[in-house]
Amino acid sequence: YEQREDFAVVIQPFFRNTLVPLDSTGNPDLSFFAADCFHFSVRGYAEMAMALWNNMLEPVGEKQSYNNFTQDRSKLKCPNPEKPFLSTRRNSGFGNSNLSLEKTESSVPYWAAIVTAVAGVLVGSL
């Protein structure tokens, strides 16, 4: 995918170093979690959505790896005229910018995938 101009995969590390949000008494703030205390509540999902959006706008190598659960809508980042797109390795200045974008021959013939799929179905049915 790194040789394509129309597709990119970028890791968004906003959740890597996130800690459980605490309330004013130092206990976990349960308002961020659903009744099962495992999944996020609407409030928790809103915080995660903002952190993900901000990560997508931050250049590769400068992405925030935590979420501080502040409910502060002013921390939401917006695209700017200098960087109006989501950040990828290529537009963040990483990797080889002189990549050859010519089509290359696949190292695996197309029929090999078909044969493997059929063989898998046959073995699975036995």
Protein Blocks (a to p, Z undefined) as FASTA:
>chain_A
ZZpckbccdddfklmmcccdddfkopacfklpcfkomaccfklmmmmmmmmmmmmmpcgh
iacfbdehlopaklpccddfklmcccdfklnopajfkbcfbdcddfbdfklmmmmmmmmm
mmmmZZ
